Amino acid sequence: MAAVAKSMARPLTALDVIYGRRSVRSYARKPLDASTIRALLDAAVQAPTAVLEQPWLFVVVEDPGVLACVSDRAKALLSQEPLPAPGAGGRQATAVHGAFRKRLDDPAFNLFYEASSLVVICARHPNAFVIADCWLAAGNLMLAAAALGLGSCCIGAAARALNSAEIKTLLRMPDDVHAIAPIVVGIPDGTAAPVPRREPEIISWR
C-alpha cells in the first residue's frame, strides 16, 4: 500500500486530499493488493452513520471477465432508457447525456474504464438514512484512495444492473441486499485534469 502513494515532502492534509481528488476514467491494467482494498474499506466504515446503524455491506469485484459481464449488462439496460428531454437540466447536461449514449453503443467501451477493482457499497432495507450512510462511506473510500495515490470514480449508472437478479446471482449477492454506491478504484493511467466547480450558492444565511 505504501508503494502506491507517491513520496511527498510533507503529509497530505485533509484539504489537500479533498481538493486533489479527481474522478478518474483511465486506469493502468495493474491489480491492487488485498491489503490496499481492505485499507479502503476500513476508511469507508469510519463515515458518519445515523444512530450508529452502520448499514453498509461490501461487494468487491476484481475478476476482469465478471467486470466485463456487468459492464455489458449495464450498458444494455442504459441503452433502453430514454434520453432526457432537450434542455432538461441545462444544455450542457443534455449534451453530456448524448455523448454518453454514443459511448454505450461502442462494444469496446467498458463502463468501469478498465479499473482493476469495483467496490459496491450495499445495504439491506435501504431508507433515506441508510442510503445517505452508504454514500458517506463512498466519499470516505474515494478520499482514502486519493490519499494513497489511487484513482476512483463513482459509476452510478451501473446500479440498476447490479440490482438485477442476473447480476446478483453472478456476484453471489443475497436477494435482500441492494447495491447503492458502485465505485471503481485503481492505479491512474496518467493525470486527470481538474474540473471547474461553481462557487457555493448560498440561498440563506441568518
Stockholm file with secondary structure:
# STOCKHOLM 1.0

chainA/1-206         MAAVAKSMARPLTALDVIYGRRSVRSYARKPLDASTIRALLDAAVQAPTAVLEQPWLFVVVEDPGVLACVSDRAKALLSQEPLPAPGAGGRQATAVHGAFRKRLDDPAFNLFYEASSLVVICARHPNAFVIADCWLAAGNLMLAAAALGLGSCCIGAAARALNSAEIKTLLRMPDDVHAIAPIVVGIPDGTAAPVPRREPEIISWR
#=GR chainA/1-206 SS CTTTSCCCSSCCCHHHHHHHCCBCCCBCSCCCCHHHHHHHHHHHTTSCCGGGCCCCEEEEECCHHHHHHHHHHHHHHHHHSCCCCTTTTCHHHHHHHHHHHHHHTCTTCCTTTTCSEEEEEEEESCCHHHHHHHHHHHHHHHHHHHHTTCEEEECGGGHHHHTSHHHHHHHTCCTTEEEEEEEEEECBSSCCCCCCCCCCCCSCCC
#=GC SS_cons         CTTTSCCCSSCCCHHHHHHHCCBCCCBCSCCCCHHHHHHHHHHHTTSCCGGGCCCCEEEEECCHHHHHHHHHHHHHHHHHSCCCCTTTTCHHHHHHHHHHHHHHTCTTCCTTTTCSEEEEEEEESCCHHHHHHHHHHHHHHHHHHHHTTCEEEECGGGHHHHTSHHHHHHHTCCTTEEEEEEEEEECBSSCCCCCCCCCCCCSCCC
//
